[in-house]
Amino acid sequence: MVLTIHVTEAAEDVIRTAFGDNFSRTALEAIAIEGYRSGKLSRFQVQKLLGFDNRWDTEEWLGSHG
């Protein structure tokens, strides 16, 4: 699936300054974090969404993101 977000040039500059050039990964991680915190995504779903090979990598990532 491809998700496209249209933003103004000014917004693009703000996004790049805040999150760097790999905004696609940043957005995906934000969705995973919010989904897990809200209970809409399980740990296993976060693992699959972010492409982790195992539960332990997922646990470590979740722990490092509060």
N, C-alpha and C positions, 0 to 999 in steps of 0.2 A: 504494500500500500504506500502511496505517496501522499503526503499531507503538505499542502502549500499554504503559507501564511503571507499575506500581502501587508507590507509595512511601508511607511514613508521612508525617504532617505534619512531624515533626521532620526527616526526610530531605529533604523538599521545601524546608524553610528552609535547610538546609545547601547544597543544590544551587543555590538561587537566590542565596545569598550568594557562592558560589564561581564560578558561571557566568552569572549574570544571568537575565533573563526569557526570552531566546530559547534555551531549552535544546534545543529540537528541532534547531536548526542546529548547536549545539555538539555534540550527540550524533552527528549526521550527519558532521560534520567529524572527530570522534574515530574513527568507523568508517572513514572514508576514510584517515586517517593510519595507523591500525593495519593496514588492509588493504594499503596500499602498502608499508609497512615490512616486513610479513611475506611479501610477494610474492604475496598472494592477489588483489590488484587491480593492474591495469596503470595507467600514467599516463592512458591514454585512458579507462579505466573511472572513475578518479577525476574526470576532467573531466566526464564525463556525470553521475556521481553528484552532483557539486556544482553543476552547471549552468553551467560556464564555457564561454564562446564559442569559445575557441581554446587551442591547446597552450601558448602563451606565458603566458596568465593562469594556467594550471594549474602550469606550471613555477615561476612567481613565488610562487604560493600554497604549493606544496610546499617551496620554498626557505625561505620565511619560517616554516615549521613544522618545520624541521630534518629 
